[in-house]
Amino acid sequence: MGDFLSALRYGPLLADGGVGSYLFELTGRLSEGSHVYEGLNLSSPDLVRGVHLAYLQAGASCITTNTFEANAPALAAWGLAGKVVEINRAGVRLGRQAIKDFGALDRAEGEFFILGSIGPLAETTASSSDRREAYAEQMGVLAAEGVDAFLLETFQSVDQARPALEAARAVPSGPPVVLHLKLQQRAAPTGWLEDPGRFVAEAAALGAKVVGVNCCAPWDAAAFADAVKDAPEVREGRVLIS
């Protein structure tokens, strides 16, 4: 393992694809009356490890943990609120084991990184302090297990991500934060549901070191990168693009 930000400044890093969507393809669990993909870290660890290994074999050097909704409020809906530590810990260790297995199989060289996935809490979570507490619990486990970055993904806005960003800043010696918005273009005159330049500036002010988009069309991702390439935070190297 190396330094994630240093490696990203040196050159592009290829990350994996969707973990949940791949698990759905393999299991079809969304057709069941109840499911929680994050619980598979405990009940079907070989399945999750196999997903990571497949992405490594496809060329990824960044592995995303299967922990998108591994927070107490989300897990409580499935009777797993007491499993936050176990599920997040297992999520990181499965990623690390997949990297080890990949090296043994393919004698792969180079650096590999583990990104701790953190998704948005439901709007029903009572208050900002409650949300910060839930994020802090999850982040504390991910940081203790040595993730190379916190990946805050599929947030709708910087305001929605604010409690998570504040929680990340409070983690002692915590890893850098990657913030992804589900950002899409719309018809003129405004062009975007959330202004890319304002997103970069606000995210940087709140401590994000890498910003980007996910869960959008490829042309939206390309347009985002083009829209922010001349932002002061990007030009000065204070923020990197994902």
C-alpha positions in Angstrom: 0.0 0.0 0.0 1.2 3.5 -0.8 0.0 7.1 -0.4 -3.3 7.5 -2.3 -3.1 11.2 -3.0 0.6 11.0 -4.0 -0.2 8.2 -6.4 -3.2 10.2 -7.8 -1.1 13.3 -8.3 1.5 11.2 -10.2 -1.0 9.8 -12.7 -4.5 8.5 -13.3 -5.7 5.6 -11.1 -8.3 3.1 -12.4 -11.0 2.3 -9.8 -13.5 -0.6 -9.8 -17.1 -0.4 -10.9 -20.3 -0.7 -8.9 -20.1 -3.2 -6.0 -23.8 -3.4 -5.3 -24.8 -3.7 -8.9 -22.3 -6.5 -9.4 -23.6 -8.3 -6.3 -27.1 -7.9 -7.8 -26.0 -9.4 -11.1 -24.5 -12.4 -9.2 -27.3 -12.9 -6.7 -30.5 -11.2 -7.8 -31.1 -10.4 -4.1 -33.1 -7.2 -4.9 -36.0 -9.5 -6.0 -36.3 -10.8 -2.4 -38.5 -9.3 0.2 -35.5 -8.3 2.3 -31.9 -7.8 1.5 -28.8 -6.0 2.7 -25.8 -6.3 0.5 -23.4 -5.1 3.3 -24.5 -8.1 5.4 -22.9 -10.3 2.8 -19.5 -9.3 4.2 -20.4 -11.6 7.1 -22.7 -14.2 5.6 -21.0 -14.6 2.1 -17.5 -13.3 2.4 -16.2 -15.4 -0.5 -18.8 -13.8 -2.8 -17.7 -10.3 -1.9 -14.0 -11.1 -2.1 -14.7 -12.6 -5.6 -16.3 -9.3 -6.7 -13.1 -7.4 -5.7 -10.9 -10.0 -7.3 -12.8 -9.8 -10.6 -12.3 -6.0 -10.7 -8.6 -6.3 -9.9 -8.3 -8.8 -12.8 -10.1 -6.3 -15.0 -7.4 -3.8 -14.3 -8.6 -1.8 -11.2 -6.0 -0.5 -8.7 -8.6 1.0 -6.4 -11.1 -1.3 -4.5 -14.3 0.0 -3.0 -15.4 -1.7 0.2 -18.9 -3.2 0.4 -19.9 -0.8 3.1 -22.1 1.8 1.3 -25.0 1.5 3.8 -23.0 0.0 6.7 -24.2 2.6 9.2 -26.4 2.1 12.2 -29.6 3.7 10.9 -29.5 1.8 7.6 -28.6 -1.5 9.2 -31.2 -1.1 11.9 -33.9 -1.7 9.2 -32.6 -5.2 8.9 -32.0 -5.9 12.5 -28.2 -5.4 12.1 -27.6 -2.1 14.0 -25.3 -3.8 16.4 -23.1 -5.1 13.5 -21.6 -1.8 12.3 -18.1 -2.6 13.5 -18.1 -6.2 12.3 -19.5 -5.4 8.8 -17.2 -2.5 8.2 -14.2 -4.3 9.5 -15.0 -7.3 7.3 -15.5 -5.0 4.3 -12.0 -3.7 4.5 -10.4 -7.0 5.2 -12.1 -8.7 2.3 -10.7 -6.0 0.0 -7.3 -6.4 1.4 -7.5 -10.2 1.0 -8.6 -9.9 -2.6 -5.5 -7.7 -3.3 -3.3 -10.3 -1.6 -5.0 -13.1 -3.7 -4.6 -11.1 -6.9 -0.9 -10.7 -6.2 -0.4 -14.4 -5.6 -2.4 -15.3 -8.8 -1.0 -12.8 -11.2 2.2 -11.6 -9.5 0.8 -8.1 -10.0 3.1 -5.2 -9.4 2.2 -1.7 -8.5 0.2 0.0 -5.8 -3.3 -0.9 -4.8 -5.7 1.1 -2.7 -8.8 0.5 -0.6 -11.5 3.1 -0.6 -14.0 3.0 2.3 -17.5 3.4 0.8 -19.9 5.6 2.7 -23.3 6.4 1.3 -25.8 9.1 2.3 -28.1 8.5 5.2 -31.8 8.5 4.8 -33.4 11.9 5.2 -35.5 10.4 8.0 -32.3 10.4 10.2 -33.4 13.0 12.8 -30.8 15.7 12.9 -27.4 16.8 11.6 -25.8 15.7 14.9 -27.4 12.3 14.6 -26.1 12.0 11.1 -22.6 13.1 12.1 -22.7 10.5 14.9 -23.7 7.7 12.5 -21.0 8.7 10.0 -18.4 9.0 12.8 -19.1 5.5 14.0 -18.6 4.0 10.5 -15.6 6.1 9.7 -13.9 5.2 12.9 -14.0 1.5 12.0 -12.9 2.1 8.4 -10.0 4.3 9.5 -8.9 1.8 12.2 -8.8 -0.9 9.5 -6.5 1.3 7.4 -8.5 2.4 4.4 -6.6 4.7 2.0 -9.5 7.1 1.6 -13.1 7.7 2.7 -15.2 7.5 -0.5 -18.4 9.5 0.1 -20.5 8.5 -2.9 -23.9 9.1 -4.5 -24.7 12.2 -2.5 -27.2 14.6 -4.0 -25.5 17.8 -2.9 -22.7 19.2 -0.8 -25.3 20.2 1.9 -26.4 16.6 2.1 -22.7 15.5 2.5 -21.9 18.2 5.0 -22.4 16.0 8.2 -20.2 13.3 6.7 -17.5 15.8 5.7 -17.6 17.2 9.2 -17.4 13.7 10.8 -14.4 12.9 8.5 -12.5 16.0 9.7 -13.0 14.8 13.3 -11.4 11.4 12.8 -7.9 11.5 14.3 -5.3 11.1 11.6 -8.1 10.1 9.2 -7.5 9.3 5.5 -8.3 11.8 2.7 -11.9 12.3 1.6 -13.2 11.7 -1.9 -16.6 13.2 -2.4 -18.8 12.0 -5.3 -22.1 13.7 -6.1 -24.8 12.2 -8.3 -24.5 15.2 -10.6 -26.4 15.4 -13.9 -26.9 18.0 -16.6 -30.2 19.4 -17.5 -31.6 21.6 -20.2 -30.3 25.1 -20.7 -30.0 27.8 -19.4 -28.6 26.5 -16.1 -27.1 23.3 -17.5 -26.6 21.4 -14.2 -28.7 20.4 -11.2 -25.8 21.5 -9.0 -23.2 24.0 -10.3 -19.9 22.1 -10.7 -17.7 25.1 -9.8 -19.6 25.8 -6.6 -19.5 22.1 -5.8 -15.7 22.0 -6.0 -15.3 25.2 -4.0 -17.6 24.1 -1.2 -16.3 20.6 -1.0 -12.7 21.9 -0.8 -13.6 24.3 1.9 -15.1 21.4 3.9 -12.0 19.3 3.6 -12.5 17.1 0.5 -9.2 16.3 -1.3 -10.8 14.6 -4.3 -14.1 15.5 -6.0 -16.1 13.8 -8.7 -19.3 12.3 -9.9 -20.9 8.8 -9.9 -24.2 7.2 -10.8 -24.5 9.3 -13.9 -24.1 9.0 -17.6 -20.5 8.9 -19.1 -21.1 12.1 -21.0 -22.1 13.8 -17.7 -18.9 12.7 -16.1 -16.9 14.0 -19.0 -18.7 17.3 -19.0 -18.1 17.6 -15.3 -14.3 17.1 -15.7 -14.3 19.7 -18.5 -16.4 22.2 -16.4 -14.1 22.1 -13.4 -10.6 21.8 -15.0 -10.0 25.5 -14.6 -11.5 26.0 -11.2 -8.9 27.6 -8.9 -8.9 24.7 -6.4 -8.1 22.3 -9.3 -5.5 24.5 -11.0 -3.7 25.0 -7.7 -3.7 21.3 -7.0 -5.7 21.6 -3.8 -8.4 19.3 -5.2 -8.0 16.3 -7.5 -10.7 15.0 -9.9 -12.4 11.7 -9.9 
